[in-house]
């Protein structure tokens, strides 16, 4: 009986059977084979479940898929398959894993490793904010109003607290206080403007090396739709115009698609990205190492389109890529290596494969430093405004001052309210003459 003959629950039962045997065996090679079989079977269950859920709402099925992927993540982590374990953990989160299952399909194994989480900055311990991997996971020192930011991941973290509609209970008390004090203020506008300035500095950067790409990628989860699309456009132009394949910009495009909010990804933009990568792959020499990399990235684009429910769209007339059948020619004719590479990528889960290009760790944020070092009138005015507020304290009303004679010095001034009260108490005085230039505060 083939996988195509199984419904989602039967496929999950088969995947759990493979995982049970993988945990029991003492043969590491056999465990690796069983783990791969479980991954393939669960991938089929996932596809079948998506089709089933499109016709009916079944929370139990969704929860069981999530629990199965969580269990697969634990097994892969135990087998030192870190990248695969990370990808399975991501899928568990996307399917709604929250630590428990509505059935007994995946709660019999005690986790042997902690959840695997992506590193946002070099070598630092991370702490999970939520299950959404698009959100930054490392916590940073929160800056004072109009304070200097140390690096771009810190900026992304601050904006995530301001934009992410998390429940207050999921935040630390100092995070909640900072977010409440900053939302809707000029400081929030400054941070958002600073993120846009980092993107502008990236656009101006002629080299666009791996460090610059890594710096802008960490901002993608907190950017608005316009900036996300602009980044996509920049990477697509860079890939299209490069004579030799720019692998760094190819990786940058892939990271944007994986990190951006699904509602920010336009169907036409995704189709154009798929068309461009398809064209590059078909024009790549079969002996090139880029064949595997391009095949993987195209498969990733297809996954993003499937998650965004973009299917069977027809691109512009000059491009004939079909979402359901990209590389159709490669499956039946052409170079053998390209056929095998495409078939492998199509059969596997794209995000379960390790990335071939590693983004460098951010030891410094050159783009952010350039953005912060540019003269900023609004920033200077904001600092002066904060200084005046601190000097004035909590007072929201400035007491009017007066002088007995216009020619008197400022030191001879006195609080006007006291003189008015003395006049009101003295019944023998009938007239109180108040003189002053226009706008001096006489009506106050």
C-alpha positions as CSV (number, residue, x, y, z in Angstrom):
1,X,0.0,0.0,0.0
2,X,1.4,3.4,-1.0
3,X,1.2,6.7,1.0
4,X,-1.3,8.0,-1.5
5,X,-3.8,5.3,-0.3
6,X,-3.6,6.6,3.3
7,X,-5.7,9.4,4.9
8,X,-4.0,11.9,7.2
9,X,-4.6,9.9,10.4
10,X,-3.3,6.7,8.9
11,X,-0.2,8.5,7.7
12,X,0.3,10.0,11.2
13,X,0.0,6.5,12.7
14,X,2.6,5.2,10.3
15,X,4.9,8.1,11.1
16,X,4.5,7.5,14.8
17,X,5.3,3.8,14.2
18,X,8.6,4.8,12.5
19,X,9.4,7.2,15.4
20,X,8.6,4.6,18.0
21,X,11.0,2.2,16.4
22,X,13.7,4.9,15.9
23,X,13.6,5.6,19.7
24,X,13.8,1.9,20.5
25,X,16.6,0.8,18.2
26,X,20.3,1.0,19.4
27,X,21.5,1.1,15.8
28,X,22.1,4.8,14.9
29,X,22.1,4.2,11.2
30,X,18.7,2.4,11.4
31,X,17.4,5.2,13.6
32,X,18.4,7.8,10.9
33,X,16.6,5.8,8.2
34,X,13.5,5.5,10.4
35,X,13.6,9.2,11.2
36,X,13.7,10.0,7.5
37,X,10.8,7.6,6.8
38,X,8.8,9.3,9.5
39,X,9.6,12.7,8.1
40,X,8.5,11.7,4.6
41,X,5.3,10.0,5.9
42,X,4.4,13.0,8.1
43,X,5.0,15.3,5.1
44,X,2.4,13.3,3.2
45,X,0.0,13.5,6.2
46,X,0.6,17.3,6.3
47,X,-0.4,17.7,2.7
48,X,-3.5,15.5,3.1
49,X,-4.5,17.4,6.2
50,X,-4.2,20.7,4.4
51,X,-6.6,19.5,1.7
52,X,-9.0,18.1,4.4
53,X,-8.9,21.2,6.5
54,X,-9.8,23.3,3.4
55,X,-13.2,21.6,3.4
56,X,-13.9,21.3,7.1
57,X,-12.6,22.8,10.4
58,X,-11.0,20.0,12.5
59,X,-9.0,21.3,15.5
60,X,-8.2,17.8,16.6
61,X,-6.5,17.0,13.3
62,X,-4.6,20.2,13.4
63,X,-3.4,19.6,17.0
64,X,-2.3,16.1,16.2
65,X,-0.3,17.2,13.2
66,X,1.4,19.8,15.4
67,X,2.1,17.3,18.1
68,X,3.5,14.8,15.6
69,X,5.9,17.4,14.3
70,X,6.9,18.3,17.8
71,X,7.7,14.7,18.5
72,X,9.7,14.4,15.2
73,X,11.7,17.5,16.3
74,X,12.6,15.8,19.5
75,X,13.7,12.6,17.7
76,X,15.8,14.6,15.2
77,X,17.4,16.6,17.9
78,X,18.3,13.4,19.7
79,X,19.9,12.1,16.5
80,X,21.9,15.4,16.2
81,X,20.0,16.5,13.1
82,X,19.9,20.0,14.3
83,X,18.7,21.7,11.2
84,X,15.9,19.2,10.6
85,X,14.9,19.4,14.3
86,X,14.7,23.1,14.0
87,X,12.5,23.0,10.9
88,X,10.2,20.4,12.4
89,X,9.9,22.6,15.5
90,X,8.9,25.5,13.3
91,X,6.2,23.4,11.6
92,X,4.9,22.3,15.0
93,X,4.5,26.0,15.9
94,X,2.8,26.8,12.6
95,X,0.3,24.1,13.2
96,X,-0.5,25.4,16.6
97,X,1.7,23.3,19.0
98,X,1.2,24.6,22.5
99,X,2.6,21.8,24.6
100,X,-0.2,19.4,24.6
101,X,-2.3,17.3,22.2
102,X,-5.9,16.4,22.1
103,X,-5.0,12.8,21.5
104,X,-2.3,10.3,22.4
105,X,-0.5,10.4,19.1
106,X,2.5,12.3,20.3
107,X,2.7,12.7,24.0
108,X,4.4,9.5,25.1
109,X,8.0,10.7,24.6
110,X,9.7,12.9,27.2
111,X,11.8,15.7,25.5
112,X,15.5,14.9,25.7
113,X,16.7,18.2,24.3
114,X,15.4,21.8,24.8
115,X,13.5,23.4,21.9
116,X,15.9,24.5,19.2
117,X,15.7,28.3,18.5
118,X,17.4,30.5,15.9
119,X,20.2,32.8,17.1
120,X,19.6,36.4,16.4
121,X,23.0,37.6,17.5
122,X,26.4,36.0,17.8
123,X,26.8,33.5,20.6
124,X,24.2,34.8,23.0
125,X,21.6,32.9,24.9
126,X,18.2,33.4,23.5
127,X,14.8,33.3,25.3
128,X,11.6,32.5,23.5
129,X,8.9,35.2,23.3
130,X,6.4,33.1,21.4
131,X,6.1,30.2,19.0
132,X,6.2,32.5,15.9
133,X,9.7,32.1,14.5
134,X,9.2,35.4,12.6
135,X,9.6,37.2,15.9
136,X,13.0,38.0,17.3
137,X,13.9,35.6,20.1
138,X,16.7,37.4,21.9
139,X,16.0,40.0,24.6
140,X,18.0,43.2,24.7
141,X,18.4,46.2,27.0
142,X,15.5,48.6,26.3
143,X,16.8,52.1,25.4
144,X,15.8,55.3,27.1
145,X,13.8,57.8,25.0
146,X,15.9,59.0,22.1
147,X,18.8,56.8,23.4
148,X,21.5,55.3,21.2
149,X,20.8,51.8,19.9
150,X,23.7,49.3,20.1
151,X,22.8,47.1,17.1
152,X,20.0,46.3,14.6
153,X,18.7,43.2,16.4
154,X,18.1,45.4,19.4
155,X,16.1,47.7,17.2
156,X,14.1,44.8,15.8
157,X,13.4,43.6,19.4
158,X,12.1,47.1,20.4
159,X,9.8,47.3,17.4
160,X,8.5,43.8,18.0
161,X,7.3,44.8,21.5
162,X,5.5,47.8,20.0
163,X,4.0,46.1,17.0
164,X,3.3,42.6,18.2
165,X,-0.2,42.2,19.7
166,X,1.1,39.8,22.4
167,X,-0.9,39.2,25.6
168,X,0.7,41.2,28.4
169,X,1.2,38.0,30.4
170,X,3.7,36.8,27.8
171,X,6.0,39.8,28.5
172,X,8.2,40.6,31.4
173,X,7.0,43.4,33.6
174,X,9.8,45.8,32.4
175,X,8.9,45.0,28.8
176,X,5.2,45.8,29.3
177,X,6.0,49.1,31.1
178,X,8.4,50.1,28.3
179,X,5.9,49.2,25.6
180,X,3.0,51.1,27.3
181,X,5.2,54.2,27.9
182,X,6.5,54.2,24.3
183,X,3.4,53.3,22.2
184,X,2.0,56.2,20.3
185,X,4.9,58.6,21.2
186,X,7.6,60.3,19.2
187,X,10.0,57.6,20.4
188,X,8.0,54.9,18.5
189,X,8.0,57.1,15.4
190,X,11.8,57.5,15.8
191,X,12.4,53.8,16.0
192,X,10.2,53.1,13.0
193,X,12.0,55.9,11.1
194,X,15.3,54.4,12.1
195,X,14.3,51.0,10.7
196,X,13.5,52.6,7.4
197,X,16.8,54.5,7.4
198,X,18.6,51.1,7.8
199,X,16.8,49.9,4.7
200,X,17.8,53.1,2.8
201,X,21.5,52.6,3.8
202,X,21.3,49.0,2.5
203,X,19.9,50.2,-0.8
204,X,22.8,52.8,-1.0
205,X,25.3,50.1,-0.2
206,X,26.9,49.0,-3.5
207,X,28.5,45.8,-2.2
208,X,25.6,44.4,-0.3
209,X,27.8,41.8,1.4
210,X,26.6,39.0,3.7
211,X,26.8,41.1,6.9
212,X,24.7,43.9,5.4
213,X,22.1,41.4,4.2
214,X,22.1,39.7,7.6
215,X,21.5,43.1,9.2
216,X,18.4,44.0,7.2
217,X,17.0,40.5,7.3
218,X,16.6,40.6,11.1
219,X,14.3,43.6,10.6
220,X,11.9,41.9,8.2
221,X,9.5,40.6,10.9
222,X,8.9,44.2,12.1
223,X,8.8,46.0,8.8
224,X,5.6,47.2,7.1
225,X,4.4,45.8,3.8
226,X,5.9,48.5,1.7
227,X,9.4,48.0,3.1
228,X,9.2,44.2,2.8
229,X,8.2,44.4,-0.8
230,X,11.0,46.9,-1.5
231,X,13.5,44.5,0.0
232,X,12.1,41.7,-2.1
233,X,12.5,43.9,-5.2
234,X,16.1,44.8,-4.4
235,X,17.1,41.1,-4.0
236,X,15.2,40.1,-7.2
237,X,17.0,42.9,-9.1
238,X,20.3,41.8,-7.7
239,X,19.8,38.2,-8.7
240,X,18.5,39.1,-12.1
241,X,21.3,41.5,-13.0
242,X,24.2,39.5,-11.7
243,X,26.1,37.8,-14.5
244,X,27.4,35.1,-12.0
245,X,24.8,34.0,-9.5
246,X,24.9,36.2,-6.4
247,X,24.4,33.5,-3.7
248,X,24.2,36.0,-0.9
249,X,21.3,37.9,-2.4
250,X,19.7,34.6,-3.3
251,X,19.8,33.7,0.4
252,X,18.6,37.2,1.3
253,X,15.5,36.7,-0.9
254,X,14.8,33.3,0.7
255,X,15.1,34.8,4.2
256,X,12.7,37.6,3.4
257,X,10.1,35.2,2.2
258,X,10.5,33.0,5.2
259,X,10.5,35.8,7.8
260,X,7.8,38.2,6.4
261,X,4.2,38.1,7.6
262,X,2.2,36.0,5.1
263,X,-0.3,38.9,4.5
264,X,2.6,41.0,3.2
265,X,3.5,38.6,0.4
266,X,1.6,39.4,-2.7
267,X,0.7,36.6,-5.1
268,X,2.1,38.4,-8.1
269,X,5.4,39.1,-6.3
270,X,5.7,35.4,-5.4
271,X,5.0,34.3,-8.9
272,X,7.7,36.7,-10.3
273,X,10.2,35.4,-7.8
274,X,9.4,31.8,-8.8
275,X,9.7,32.7,-12.5
276,X,13.1,34.3,-12.0
277,X,14.6,31.4,-10.0
278,X,13.2,29.0,-12.5
279,X,14.9,30.8,-15.3
280,X,18.2,31.0,-13.4
281,X,18.1,27.2,-12.7
282,X,17.3,26.3,-16.4
283,X,20.3,28.4,-17.5
284,X,22.7,27.0,-14.9
285,X,25.3,24.5,-16.0
286,X,24.4,21.0,-14.8
287,X,27.8,20.5,-13.1
288,X,27.5,23.7,-11.1
289,X,27.0,23.5,-7.3
290,X,24.3,26.2,-7.8
291,X,21.9,23.6,-9.2
292,X,21.1,22.2,-5.7
293,X,20.9,25.6,-4.1
294,X,18.6,27.0,-6.7
295,X,16.4,23.9,-6.6
296,X,16.1,24.3,-2.9
297,X,15.2,28.0,-3.0
298,X,12.6,27.4,-5.7
299,X,11.1,24.7,-3.5
300,X,11.0,27.1,-0.6
301,X,9.2,29.7,-2.7
302,X,6.6,27.0,-3.6
303,X,6.2,26.2,0.1
304,X,5.6,29.9,0.9
305,X,3.1,30.1,-1.9
306,X,1.3,27.0,-0.6
307,X,1.2,28.5,2.9
308,X,-0.2,31.7,1.5
309,X,-2.8,29.7,-0.5
310,X,-1.4,31.0,-3.8
311,X,-1.9,28.3,-6.4
312,X,-2.3,27.8,-10.1
313,X,-1.7,31.5,-10.9
314,X,-0.5,32.4,-14.4
315,X,2.4,34.9,-14.5
316,X,3.0,37.6,-17.1
317,X,2.9,36.4,-20.8
318,X,6.7,36.2,-21.1
319,X,6.9,33.8,-18.2
320,X,5.2,30.4,-18.2
321,X,5.9,29.1,-14.7
322,X,3.0,27.2,-13.2
323,X,2.9,27.0,-9.4
324,X,1.8,23.4,-9.5
325,X,4.3,22.3,-12.1
326,X,7.5,24.3,-12.1
327,X,10.4,22.8,-14.0
328,X,7.9,20.7,-15.9
329,X,10.5,20.2,-18.6
330,X,13.2,19.1,-16.1
331,X,11.0,16.2,-14.9
332,X,10.8,14.6,-18.3
333,X,13.8,15.8,-20.2
334,X,17.1,17.7,-19.9
335,X,20.1,17.1,-17.7
336,X,20.0,14.1,-15.4
337,X,21.4,16.0,-12.4
338,X,18.8,18.7,-12.7
339,X,16.0,16.1,-12.9
340,X,17.3,14.4,-9.8
341,X,17.8,17.6,-7.9
342,X,14.4,18.9,-8.7
343,X,12.7,15.6,-7.9
344,X,14.5,15.4,-4.6
345,X,13.5,18.9,-3.6
346,X,9.9,18.4,-4.7
347,X,9.5,15.2,-2.7
348,X,11.1,16.7,0.4
349,X,9.9,19.4,2.8
350,X,11.8,22.4,1.7
351,X,12.3,24.0,5.1
352,X,13.6,20.7,6.6
353,X,16.8,20.9,4.6
354,X,19.8,22.8,6.0
355,X,20.5,26.1,4.4
356,X,23.5,26.0,2.1
357,X,24.5,29.6,2.9
358,X,25.0,30.7,6.5
359,X,24.3,34.3,7.3
360,X,27.2,35.7,9.4
361,X,26.7,36.6,13.1
362,X,26.2,40.3,13.7
363,X,29.2,41.5,15.7
364,X,28.4,45.1,14.7
365,X,25.7,46.9,12.8
366,X,27.3,49.1,10.2
367,X,24.1,50.1,8.5
368,X,22.5,51.1,11.8
369,X,25.5,53.1,12.8
370,X,25.4,55.0,9.5
371,X,21.7,55.7,10.0
372,X,22.2,56.9,13.6
373,X,25.2,59.1,12.7
374,X,23.3,61.0,10.0
375,X,22.2,64.5,11.2
376,X,18.6,64.2,12.4
377,X,16.8,67.4,13.3
378,X,13.8,65.5,14.7
379,X,16.1,63.6,17.0
380,X,17.8,66.8,18.3
381,X,14.4,68.4,18.9
382,X,13.2,65.3,20.7
383,X,16.2,65.4,23.0
384,X,15.6,69.1,23.8
385,X,11.9,68.3,24.4
386,X,12.7,65.5,26.9
387,X,15.3,67.8,28.7
388,X,12.7,70.5,29.1
389,X,10.1,68.0,30.4
390,X,12.6,66.7,33.0
391,X,13.5,70.2,34.1
392,X,9.8,71.1,34.5
393,X,9.0,67.9,36.4
394,X,5.4,66.7,36.5
395,X,4.0,70.2,36.1
396,X,1.6,70.7,33.2
397,X,0.8,74.4,33.9
398,X,3.3,77.3,34.0
399,X,2.3,79.9,36.6
400,X,2.1,83.4,35.0
401,X,4.7,85.9,36.3
402,X,4.3,89.7,36.6
403,X,6.3,92.8,37.5
404,X,5.2,96.0,39.3
405,X,6.7,98.1,36.5
406,X,7.5,97.4,32.9
407,X,11.0,98.7,33.4
408,X,11.8,96.4,36.3
409,X,14.3,93.6,35.7
410,X,13.2,89.9,35.4
411,X,14.6,89.3,38.9
412,X,11.9,91.6,40.3
413,X,9.1,89.4,39.0
414,X,6.6,87.7,41.2
415,X,3.8,85.1,40.8
416,X,0.8,86.9,39.4
417,X,-1.8,84.6,41.0
418,X,-0.7,85.7,44.5
419,X,-1.3,89.4,43.7
420,X,-4.7,88.6,42.2
421,X,-5.7,86.7,45.4
422,X,-4.6,89.6,47.5
423,X,-6.7,92.0,45.4
424,X,-9.8,89.8,45.7
425,X,-9.4,89.7,49.5
426,X,-9.0,93.5,49.8
427,X,-12.5,94.9,49.5
428,X,-11.2,98.5,49.6
429,X,-9.5,98.1,46.2
430,X,-11.9,98.3,43.2
431,X,-9.6,98.2,40.2
432,X,-6.8,95.8,39.2
433,X,-5.0,97.0,36.1
434,X,-3.1,94.3,34.2
435,X,-0.9,95.4,31.3
436,X,1.2,93.4,28.9
437,X,2.1,92.8,25.3
438,X,-0.1,90.6,23.0
439,X,0.5,87.0,23.9
440,X,2.0,87.7,27.3
441,X,-0.6,85.6,29.1
442,X,-3.1,88.2,30.4
443,X,-6.1,86.1,29.6
444,X,-4.6,83.2,31.5
